Amino acid sequence: MSAELATPATEDKKEFWRWQENTWIDETKDWRDAKVITCGIDVGSVSSQAVIVCDGELYGYNSMRTGSNSPDSATNALKGVLEKSGMTQEDIHYTVGTGYGRVNVPFANKAVTEIACHARGANYMGGNKVRTILDMGGQDCKAIHCDERGKVTNFLMNDKCAAGTGRGMEVIADLMQIPIANLGPRSFDVEVEPEAVSSICVVFAKSEALGLLKAGYTKNMVIAAYCQAMAERVVSLLERIGVEEGFFITGGIAKNPGVVKRIERILGIQAVDTKIDSQIAGALGAALFGYTLVQKQAKAA
Amino acid sequence: MIANYGYKDGSGEYYISIDTDNCIDCAADRACLTACPKQMFEIITDDYDDEVAWVKKAFTRTLAFDCSECKPAGGYTSLPCTTACTPGAIKHSW
């Protein structure tokens, strides 16, 4: 599945943390043929996504950075996918908001927590064999268990500390002055795998990384040490609820092989692969929730 | 569903777990709401339309401090919330 990537416009501004926003539409489908069109809006702390689902199938999405205002972020995210598809807001039958800004989505019919939405989204993306989900979000981290229908059976969330989150990786990208998309591949370009940085706090990890550079570590070694620390951090969170086969990772960090491969190595299991952008799991789950609710309402009528 | 509210930091793990399957049809008449001296618990309708207790968001990042008065050092021999919850839905991780 290829997405149209927006020009990052970062090289000249030296914003190494800036990840690529993207919009994608399934060109093989025509939304006009759909009986039920639902939308999921995930307003996260760092990124916002709008996902369109036609008759329960993914049709398109837009993923972009969250601005300072949640309602505007939700509107802009939706606008991106509507413009690309030629759809209008009136064509959407039901909208579900999720993420930390879910109560501030002005056009949402319902708000659902991101925990339930990520489980539902992961169930769609990875199939009904998915049982354990790790969501590595922008500023929090969640470990979720779900059943074969994507219903949550156990969860915990850590939103007190930024260690093990996307924001932590952005800080390291800026510190190393390496584009964030390159951190994962470069973390493997080391002769010997270094020890993880010892700090579990992003601020202190940054200080420690600077110390390692001064001590003669290459940038790649520092990145590898940070990726390992992040992997160890989130695995300790997962251990509390346990990890079952059918392990799936959502959120932006799922695109970083440096962290994903190290998590897999520690756990001794391979994460379920998907061709769909891992960052849209929450919004996709929200749109699927909307589809189920529309079906329920139709049956009740 | 087991819902874990709390956090892990450098000093330890602080989670209050609520087994919502035991909480839905509460046999203790929602005694947790009044048992907690800080009134941390609240009844909500969750994503699956079940009415269950949860820990208010304002407390989830400060549990180690908020619950300290109810721990043995505060003079209690058993936690008021877990004692009041006779179905056994509430558990502390520390």
Interface residues (C-beta under 8 A of the other chain):
Chain A: V112 T113 I115 A116 K151 V152 T153 N154 F155 L156 M157 N158 D159 K160 C161 I200 C201 S236 L237 R240 I241 F289
Chain B: M1 I2 A3 N4 G6 Y7 K8 D9 G10 E13 Y15 D47 Y48 T60 R61 S93
